[in-house]
Amino acid sequence: MSERLIEELKEVVTEFLRDHDVKVILFGSRARKDHHTGSDIDIGLIPYSVLDQSIITLLREKVEQLNIPYKVEIIDFSKTSKSFQKEALKEAVIWKD
């Protein structure tokens, strides 16, 4: 996947969440740069306050409209285990703090 598509995805996600108190990260193989053809794109949302699930649903719909040829996973870190968060954050790329 070209860096241009990742940048486009980053712009759409961060602009959509501009007014929300949430940290946004790219994590997984795309962040580590060890992805292979067909690897999904993992985006983590780390809310500093309660993030309404309807916002996440709308974001997922917005991302689907981009027609990116890979699966894009948007993960609400407030609903994941501490061990998952710790592992994901090791090599994450911060998109919005």
C-alpha positions in Angstrom: 0.0 0.0 0.0 1.4 3.3 -0.9 2.3 5.9 1.7 -0.1 8.2 -0.1 -3.1 6.0 0.9 -2.0 5.8 4.5 -1.6 9.6 4.6 -5.1 10.0 3.1 -6.5 7.7 5.7 -4.7 9.6 8.5 -6.1 12.9 7.2 -9.7 11.6 7.1 -9.5 10.0 10.5 -7.8 12.9 12.3 -10.0 15.5 10.7 -13.2 13.5 11.6 -12.0 13.2 15.3 -10.6 16.8 15.4 -13.1 17.9 18.0 -13.0 14.8 20.1 -10.8 14.2 23.1 -9.1 11.0 21.7 -5.6 9.9 20.9 -5.4 8.1 17.5 -2.6 5.7 16.6 -1.6 3.4 13.8 -0.4 0.1 15.2 0.4 -3.4 14.1 2.3 -4.5 11.0 1.7 -1.2 9.1 3.2 0.8 12.0 6.1 -1.6 12.3 6.6 -1.5 8.5 6.7 -5.3 8.4 3.4 -5.8 6.7 2.8 -8.0 3.7 0.4 -7.8 0.7 -3.1 -7.9 2.1 -2.2 -6.9 5.7 -5.0 -5.0 7.4 -4.6 -1.5 8.7 -5.0 -1.2 12.5 -6.1 2.1 13.9 -6.4 2.6 17.7 -8.6 5.1 19.4 -7.6 5.9 23.0 -10.3 8.2 24.5 -9.3 10.6 27.2 -13.0 10.9 28.1 -16.1 8.9 27.1 -16.2 8.5 23.3 -19.8 7.8 22.1 -20.0 4.5 20.1 -22.0 6.4 17.4 -18.9 8.5 16.6 -16.9 5.3 16.0 -19.6 3.9 13.8 -19.7 7.1 11.8 -15.9 7.0 11.5 -16.0 3.4 10.2 -18.6 4.4 7.6 -16.5 7.3 6.5 -13.4 5.1 6.2 -15.3 2.5 4.2 -16.2 5.3 1.7 -12.5 5.7 0.9 -12.5 2.3 -0.9 -9.1 1.4 0.5 -8.3 -2.1 -0.9 -7.4 -3.4 2.6 -9.4 -4.1 5.7 -9.2 -1.2 8.1 -9.7 -2.1 11.7 -10.7 0.7 14.1 -10.2 -0.4 17.7 -11.6 1.4 20.7 -8.8 0.8 23.2 -11.2 1.5 26.1 -12.7 -1.8 25.3 -9.5 -3.8 25.1 -7.3 -5.5 27.8 -4.4 -3.8 29.3 -2.1 -6.5 27.9 -3.4 -5.8 24.4 -2.9 -2.1 24.8 0.6 -2.5 26.1 1.6 -4.7 23.2 -0.1 -2.5 20.6 1.5 0.7 21.9 5.1 -0.7 21.8 5.6 0.3 18.2 2.6 2.5 17.5 2.7 5.7 15.4 0.8 8.6 16.9 -1.6 10.2 14.4 -3.3 12.5 16.9 -2.5 13.2 20.6 
